[in-house]
Amino acid sequence: MSALAVGRLDVTLLGRRVLGDVDLAVPSGSWVTLVGPNGAGKSTLLKAVAGAVEHAGSIGLDEVSLDGMRSRERARQVAFVPQEPTRPDGMNVVDYVLLGRTPYVPYFAVESASDVAVVEELLDTLELRELADRPVTSLSGGEFQRAVLARALAQQAPLLLLDEPTSSLDLGHAQQVLELVDELRVDRGLTVVSALHDLTTAGQFADRLVLLVDGEVVAEGPVREVLTEKLISAHYGAAVRVVHDADGGVVVVPVRERTARLTKRTDGA
Ligand SMILES: Nc1ncnc2c1ncn2[C@@H]1O[C@H](COP(=O)(O)OP(=O)(O)OP(=O)(O)O)[C@@H](O)[C@H]1O
């Protein structure tokens, strides 16, 4: 199990500060989800932890700086599912998932039988078996998203970063994928940091939520403390009702301001 500690993270892109002084503590084996409106900095934060964007501040895993690591070592520690992964031309699904084993393959060697076994298992788990020989460029959005997750899980890193991992998945596959991640978290002690737009889903799977707005953390804590009508309407400009169900879950329901709409229509008639 590995704990993530981000301290005073600052990112400036094209001369604009998009993350300012962000602190984030993710206990070992827990799941923290970043929420916030478009452009808040969720992806940038995940990319910084993955080592994909220049930043100031510290990023440590079990008190070891990730920034001090070589990329191969970092890839054994951190697996990242980006929001918009590229699809390599001419590569089939099995080879794409095998890329996740690259940090374990010695230089000038090929994948071992155990690397192949890890990939084979993931092809089954993520229902990719029948697509194994298909070029990744030919997959539907949801099929490719499952392949991207398989590639990340093949890395067997203790920290998993997921940027909108279910955006292209239907409801069933979305639940299945998030349940799988949660199972791995419980069984193997994975630490998970994700960014999700669907606030109800975010609340179902995370231990804690972090609300980012304009590159700063404006609220952080257990789901019930962050998913409030007040915070959501203030920072998303959205009209919602927050319902607490009997199991302790939080459901965020968008509502239309019906009275105003009806009045307008009547006026116009
Ligand atoms: N490569 C880049 N160059 C310049 N600005 C960028 C770059 N990448 C992101 N930004 C800007 O940084 C800010 C944060 O973007 P980011 O993608 O992290 O937000 P987000 O919270 O993930 O948004 P979304 O919910 O829309 O995916 C945005 O204003 C965005 O325009």
The ligand as an SDF file (V2000), in Angstrom:
LIG
                    3D

 31 33  0  0  0  0  0  0  0  0999 V2000
   -1.5220   22.2920  -22.6450 N   0  0  0  0  0  0  0  0  0  0  0  0
   -2.1830   23.3370  -22.1530 C   0  0  0  0  0  0  0  0  0  0  0  0
   -1.8200   24.5840  -22.4710 N   0  0  0  0  0  0  0  0  0  0  0  0
   -2.4790   25.6530  -21.9690 C   0  0  0  0  0  0  0  0  0  0  0  0
   -3.5110   25.5740  -21.1060 N   0  0  0  0  0  0  0  0  0  0  0  0
   -3.9150   24.3520  -20.7580 C   0  0  0  0  0  0  0  0  0  0  0  0
   -3.2790   23.1700  -21.2560 C   0  0  0  0  0  0  0  0  0  0  0  0
   -3.8850   22.0970  -20.7190 N   0  0  0  0  0  0  0  0  0  0  0  0
   -4.8600   22.5920  -19.9340 C   0  0  0  0  0  0  0  0  0  0  0  0
   -4.8780   23.9300  -19.9440 N   0  0  0  0  0  0  0  0  0  0  0  0
   -5.7870   24.8200  -19.2270 C   0  0  0  0  0  0  0  0  0  0  0  0
   -5.6690   24.5280  -17.8480 O   0  0  0  0  0  0  0  0  0  0  0  0
   -6.9400   24.6270  -17.1980 C   0  0  0  0  0  0  0  0  0  0  0  0
   -7.2110   23.3090  -16.4780 C   0  0  0  0  0  0  0  0  0  0  0  0
   -7.4280   22.3000  -17.4490 O   0  0  0  0  0  0  0  0  0  0  0  0
   -7.7380   20.8160  -17.0420 P   0  0  0  0  0  0  0  0  0  0  0  0
   -7.8080   20.0200  -18.2900 O   0  0  0  0  0  0  0  0  0  0  0  0
   -6.7890   20.3970  -16.0080 O   0  0  0  0  0  0  0  0  0  0  0  0
   -9.1840   20.9860  -16.3820 O   0  0  0  0  0  0  0  0  0  0  0  0
  -10.2320   19.8800  -15.9540 P   0  0  0  0  0  0  0  0  0  0  0  0
  -10.7040   20.2330  -14.5850 O   0  0  0  0  0  0  0  0  0  0  0  0
   -9.6770   18.5160  -16.1400 O   0  0  0  0  0  0  0  0  0  0  0  0
  -11.3710   20.1770  -17.0200 O   0  0  0  0  0  0  0  0  0  0  0  0
  -12.4850   19.2290  -17.7090 P   0  0  0  0  0  0  0  0  0  0  0  0
  -13.4980   18.9330  -16.6490 O   0  0  0  0  0  0  0  0  0  0  0  0
  -13.0440   20.1650  -18.7410 O   0  0  0  0  0  0  0  0  0  0  0  0
  -11.8220   18.0430  -18.2930 O   0  0  0  0  0  0  0  0  0  0  0  0
   -7.9510   24.9570  -18.2790 C   0  0  0  0  0  0  0  0  0  0  0  0
   -8.2020   26.3220  -18.2450 O   0  0  0  0  0  0  0  0  0  0  0  0
   -7.2380   24.5840  -19.5730 C   0  0  0  0  0  0  0  0  0  0  0  0
   -7.6570   25.3900  -20.6530 O   0  0  0  0  0  0  0  0  0  0  0  0
  1  2  1  0
  2  3  1  0
  2  7  2  0
  3  4  2  0
  4  5  1  0
  5  6  2  0
  6  7  1  0
  6 10  1  0
  7  8  1  0
  8  9  2  0
  9 10  1  0
 10 11  1  0
 11 12  1  0
 11 30  1  0
 12 13  1  0
 13 14  1  0
 13 28  1  0
 14 15  1  0
 15 16  1  0
 16 17  2  0
 16 18  1  0
 16 19  1  0
 19 20  1  0
 20 21  2  0
 20 22  1  0
 20 23  1  0
 23 24  1  0
 24 25  2  0
 24 26  1  0
 24 27  1  0
 28 29  1  0
 28 30  1  0
 30 31  1  0
M  END
$$$$
